[in-house]
Amino acid sequence: MKNAQRGFTLIERMIAVAIIGIVAPLCAGNVNAQSLGEEQNCLALSIYWEARGEIRRGMIAVGWTVLNRTRSEHFPSKLCDVVHQGGEQGPCQFSWWCDGKSDRPRDRDSWAAALLLSARLLVDPPPDPTGGALFYHSTYIPLPWRRKRIRTAQIGGHVFYR
């Protein structure tokens, strides 16, 4: 799916580079630019691998779920720690991280979209469409948890829960 179909213009993609390169270090307060770059990369990889086939709102929802976890006492407070929780050998929180395959993005347009959205979520986030979700799964997978969770939204091909 091309970025134009997701609602991304060429100008938006160009702005994503400027946001992280110029604006984000200024907005980060006491977080240094290198740390912010690492956090953006972890968030972008999660958006890419978990939602690259989704519409823009679906990609934002997956990103928000990762952000919501950093705000929860039940998960690490840093984005990369949330993404890498459980280690590369599993069990892990995000299957793309511990599946034993390369984590290098292959689809250039989807990677550009993930970078754009991760920059936006870190600097000037849109409203959370998930209602504070901490978990999600694809709609084609039956409820994977034993413990009951509160369903907060269904966006694109994902169902979100608290």
ABEGO torsion letter per residue (X at the ends): XBAAAAGBBAAAAAAAAAAAAAAAAAAAEABBAAAAAAAAAAAAAAAAAAAAABBAAAAAAAAAAAAAAAABAABBABAAAAAABGEAAOBBABAAAAAGBBABBABAAAAAAAAAAAAAAAABBBBBAAGGBABBBBAABBBABABBBBBABBBEABBBBX
